[in-house]
Amino acid sequence: MINDKTTGEGLEPRPMKMSLNVKQTSSFFWLRKIRGVNINKCCAGCFISDKESQLYRMTHYKPVPIVFEMDIEPAEKYVAYYLCGLSRGMVHANNTHVAFVYAPGEVLHRETEQMKVEISNARWIDFESYVPNPPGEFTEEQRKCRNWIFANFIKDRMLKSIINSEFGGEES
């Protein structure tokens, strides 16, 4: 059961249906279902999450084009979801990052030179302009890592603020 953000009533969740079209040769794509974060780590390690390994296996150094479809089962324990596509040669600027949350009835559309993705029952989270400034010593690599930036976005309660304001709720 997932609580409906507008009524607070329990609903049987509908799966998010993802259709991914990989247009450029990539190293691979991965998907994390995020339960929490650890900003002392970098890259995928900063997500306390469950891996969706089928996507990785289907895209790992495969020739393009690749069209991949899958269901993503939402659960109350997941605060967000994160799709990452590593470009061939893993050039930071060419990597794909799509953060999203479960949102029944909505459809997420994102397209880059590398890929096109559509996910039903999902809402895109625009976090890339967020500039975290947590206390402590963090490397330049961490501060440029979009996974780490999104982990801080979650940690700093920015995600909760977006979800509540878009569903008309109050932040607690």
Contacts in CASP RR format, 6 or more apart in sequence:
PFRMAT RR
TARGET T0000
AUTHOR 0000-0000-0000
METHOD contacts of the structure
MODEL  1
MINDKTTGEGLEPRPMKMSLNVKQTSSFFWLRKIRGVNINKCCAGCFISD
KESQLYRMTHYKPVPIVFEMDIEPAEKYVAYYLCGLSRGMVHANNTHVAF
VYAPGEVLHRETEQMKVEISNARWIDFESYVPNPPGEFTEEQRKCRNWIF
ANFIKDRMLKSIINSEFGGEES
1 10 0 8 1.000
1 11 0 8 1.000
1 12 0 8 1.000
1 13 0 8 1.000
1 76 0 8 1.000
2 10 0 8 1.000
2 11 0 8 1.000
2 12 0 8 1.000
2 13 0 8 1.000
2 74 0 8 1.000
2 75 0 8 1.000
2 76 0 8 1.000
2 102 0 8 1.000
3 9 0 8 1.000
3 10 0 8 1.000
3 11 0 8 1.000
3 76 0 8 1.000
4 10 0 8 1.000
4 11 0 8 1.000
4 104 0 8 1.000
5 163 0 8 1.000
5 164 0 8 1.000
5 167 0 8 1.000
5 169 0 8 1.000
6 167 0 8 1.000
6 168 0 8 1.000
11 104 0 8 1.000
13 73 0 8 1.000
13 74 0 8 1.000
13 75 0 8 1.000
13 102 0 8 1.000
13 104 0 8 1.000
14 74 0 8 1.000
14 104 0 8 1.000
14 105 0 8 1.000
14 121 0 8 1.000
15 71 0 8 1.000
15 72 0 8 1.000
15 73 0 8 1.000
15 74 0 8 1.000
15 121 0 8 1.000
16 71 0 8 1.000
16 72 0 8 1.000
16 73 0 8 1.000
16 74 0 8 1.000
16 81 0 8 1.000
16 102 0 8 1.000
16 119 0 8 1.000
16 120 0 8 1.000
16 121 0 8 1.000
16 122 0 8 1.000
17 69 0 8 1.000
17 70 0 8 1.000
17 71 0 8 1.000
17 72 0 8 1.000
17 119 0 8 1.000
17 120 0 8 1.000
17 121 0 8 1.000
18 68 0 8 1.000
18 69 0 8 1.000
18 70 0 8 1.000
18 71 0 8 1.000
18 72 0 8 1.000
18 83 0 8 1.000
18 117 0 8 1.000
18 118 0 8 1.000
18 119 0 8 1.000
19 67 0 8 1.000
19 68 0 8 1.000
19 69 0 8 1.000
19 117 0 8 1.000
19 118 0 8 1.000
19 119 0 8 1.000
20 29 0 8 1.000
20 55 0 8 1.000
20 66 0 8 1.000
20 67 0 8 1.000
20 68 0 8 1.000
20 69 0 8 1.000
20 83 0 8 1.000
20 115 0 8 1.000
20 116 0 8 1.000
20 117 0 8 1.000
21 65 0 8 1.000
21 66 0 8 1.000
21 67 0 8 1.000
21 68 0 8 1.000
21 115 0 8 1.000
21 116 0 8 1.000
21 117 0 8 1.000
22 29 0 8 1.000
22 59 0 8 1.000
22 62 0 8 1.000
22 64 0 8 1.000
22 65 0 8 1.000
22 66 0 8 1.000
22 67 0 8 1.000
22 68 0 8 1.000
22 114 0 8 1.000
22 115 0 8 1.000
23 64 0 8 1.000
23 65 0 8 1.000
23 113 0 8 1.000
23 114 0 8 1.000
23 115 0 8 1.000
23 116 0 8 1.000
24 64 0 8 1.000
24 87 0 8 1.000
24 88 0 8 1.000
24 113 0 8 1.000
24 114 0 8 1.000
24 115 0 8 1.000
25 63 0 8 1.000
25 64 0 8 1.000
25 88 0 8 1.000
26 59 0 8 1.000
26 64 0 8 1.000
26 85 0 8 1.000
26 86 0 8 1.000
26 87 0 8 1.000
26 88 0 8 1.000
26 114 0 8 1.000
26 115 0 8 1.000
27 60 0 8 1.000
27 61 0 8 1.000
27 85 0 8 1.000
27 86 0 8 1.000
27 87 0 8 1.000
27 88 0 8 1.000
27 89 0 8 1.000
27 90 0 8 1.000
28 56 0 8 1.000
28 59 0 8 1.000
28 60 0 8 1.000
28 61 0 8 1.000
28 85 0 8 1.000
28 86 0 8 1.000
29 55 0 8 1.000
29 56 0 8 1.000
29 59 0 8 1.000
29 83 0 8 1.000
29 84 0 8 1.000
29 85 0 8 1.000
29 86 0 8 1.000
29 96 0 8 1.000
29 115 0 8 1.000
30 44 0 8 1.000
30 51 0 8 1.000
30 52 0 8 1.000
30 55 0 8 1.000
30 56 0 8 1.000
30 83 0 8 1.000
30 84 0 8 1.000
30 85 0 8 1.000
30 86 0 8 1.000
31 51 0 8 1.000
31 52 0 8 1.000
31 55 0 8 1.000
31 72 0 8 1.000
31 81 0 8 1.000
31 82 0 8 1.000
31 83 0 8 1.000
31 84 0 8 1.000
32 44 0 8 1.000
32 47 0 8 1.000
32 49 0 8 1.000
32 50 0 8 1.000
32 51 0 8 1.000
32 52 0 8 1.000
32 81 0 8 1.000
32 82 0 8 1.000
32 84 0 8 1.000
33 49 0 8 1.000
33 50 0 8 1.000
33 52 0 8 1.000
33 72 0 8 1.000
33 75 0 8 1.000
33 78 0 8 1.000
33 81 0 8 1.000
34 47 0 8 1.000
34 48 0 8 1.000
34 49 0 8 1.000
34 78 0 8 1.000
34 79 0 8 1.000
34 80 0 8 1.000
34 81 0 8 1.000
34 82 0 8 1.000
34 154 0 8 1.000
35 48 0 8 1.000
35 49 0 8 1.000
35 50 0 8 1.000
35 77 0 8 1.000
35 78 0 8 1.000
35 79 0 8 1.000
36 47 0 8 1.000
36 48 0 8 1.000
36 49 0 8 1.000
36 79 0 8 1.000
36 154 0 8 1.000
37 46 0 8 1.000
37 47 0 8 1.000
37 48 0 8 1.000
37 151 0 8 1.000
37 152 0 8 1.000
37 154 0 8 1.000
37 155 0 8 1.000
38 45 0 8 1.000
38 46 0 8 1.000
38 47 0 8 1.000
38 48 0 8 1.000
38 151 0 8 1.000
39 46 0 8 1.000
39 132 0 8 1.000
39 134 0 8 1.000
39 138 0 8 1.000
39 142 0 8 1.000
39 148 0 8 1.000
39 151 0 8 1.000
39 152 0 8 1.000
39 155 0 8 1.000
40 46 0 8 1.000
41 148 0 8 1.000
42 139 0 8 1.000
42 141 0 8 1.000
42 142 0 8 1.000
42 145 0 8 1.000
42 147 0 8 1.000
42 148 0 8 1.000
43 145 0 8 1.000
43 147 0 8 1.000
43 148 0 8 1.000
44 84 0 8 1.000
44 147 0 8 1.000
45 147 0 8 1.000
46 145 0 8 1.000
46 147 0 8 1.000
46 148 0 8 1.000
46 151 0 8 1.000
47 82 0 8 1.000
47 147 0 8 1.000
47 151 0 8 1.000
49 82 0 8 1.000
50 78 0 8 1.000
52 70 0 8 1.000
52 72 0 8 1.000
54 70 0 8 1.000
55 68 0 8 1.000
55 70 0 8 1.000
58 66 0 8 1.000
58 68 0 8 1.000
59 66 0 8 1.000
59 68 0 8 1.000
59 85 0 8 1.000
72 81 0 8 1.000
72 119 0 8 1.000
72 122 0 8 1.000
74 102 0 8 1.000
74 121 0 8 1.000
78 102 0 8 1.000
79 101 0 8 1.000
79 154 0 8 1.000
79 159 0 8 1.000
80 99 0 8 1.000
80 100 0 8 1.000
80 101 0 8 1.000
80 125 0 8 1.000
80 150 0 8 1.000
80 154 0 8 1.000
80 159 0 8 1.000
81 99 0 8 1.000
81 100 0 8 1.000
81 101 0 8 1.000
81 102 0 8 1.000
81 122 0 8 1.000
82 97 0 8 1.000
82 98 0 8 1.000
82 99 0 8 1.000
82 100 0 8 1.000
82 147 0 8 1.000
82 150 0 8 1.000
83 96 0 8 1.000
83 97 0 8 1.000
83 98 0 8 1.000
83 99 0 8 1.000
83 100 0 8 1.000
83 117 0 8 1.000
84 95 0 8 1.000
84 96 0 8 1.000
84 97 0 8 1.000
84 98 0 8 1.000
84 147 0 8 1.000
85 95 0 8 1.000
85 96 0 8 1.000
85 97 0 8 1.000
85 114 0 8 1.000
85 115 0 8 1.000
86 95 0 8 1.000
87 94 0 8 1.000
87 95 0 8 1.000
87 96 0 8 1.000
87 114 0 8 1.000
92 144 0 8 1.000
94 113 0 8 1.000
94 114 0 8 1.000
95 114 0 8 1.000
95 146 0 8 1.000
96 112 0 8 1.000
96 114 0 8 1.000
96 115 0 8 1.000
97 128 0 8 1.000
97 146 0 8 1.000
97 147 0 8 1.000
97 150 0 8 1.000
98 108 0 8 1.000
98 110 0 8 1.000
98 117 0 8 1.000
98 124 0 8 1.000
99 124 0 8 1.000
99 125 0 8 1.000
99 127 0 8 1.000
99 150 0 8 1.000
99 153 0 8 1.000
100 108 0 8 1.000
100 119 0 8 1.000
100 122 0 8 1.000
100 123 0 8 1.000
100 124 0 8 1.000
100 125 0 8 1.000
101 122 0 8 1.000
101 123 0 8 1.000
101 125 0 8 1.000
101 159 0 8 1.000
101 163 0 8 1.000
102 121 0 8 1.000
102 122 0 8 1.000
102 123 0 8 1.000
103 121 0 8 1.000
103 122 0 8 1.000
103 123 0 8 1.000
104 121 0 8 1.000
105 120 0 8 1.000
105 121 0 8 1.000
106 120 0 8 1.000
106 121 0 8 1.000
106 122 0 8 1.000
106 123 0 8 1.000
107 118 0 8 1.000
107 119 0 8 1.000
107 120 0 8 1.000
107 121 0 8 1.000
107 122 0 8 1.000
108 117 0 8 1.000
108 118 0 8 1.000
108 119 0 8 1.000
108 120 0 8 1.000
108 122 0 8 1.000
108 123 0 8 1.000
108 124 0 8 1.000
109 117 0 8 1.000
109 118 0 8 1.000
110 116 0 8 1.000
110 117 0 8 1.000
110 124 0 8 1.000
111 117 0 8 1.000
123 166 0 8 1.000
125 150 0 8 1.000
125 153 0 8 1.000
125 159 0 8 1.000
125 162 0 8 1.000
127 149 0 8 1.000
127 150 0 8 1.000
127 153 0 8 1.000
127 158 0 8 1.000
128 146 0 8 1.000
128 149 0 8 1.000
130 149 0 8 1.000
130 152 0 8 1.000
130 153 0 8 1.000
130 158 0 8 1.000
131 149 0 8 1.000
132 143 0 8 1.000
132 148 0 8 1.000
132 149 0 8 1.000
132 152 0 8 1.000
132 153 0 8 1.000
132 155 0 8 1.000
132 156 0 8 1.000
134 152 0 8 1.000
134 155 0 8 1.000
134 156 0 8 1.000
138 148 0 8 1.000
142 148 0 8 1.000
143 149 0 8 1.000
153 159 0 8 1.000
157 171 0 8 1.000
160 171 0 8 1.000
161 171 0 8 1.000
164 170 0 8 1.000
164 171 0 8 1.000
165 171 0 8 1.000
END
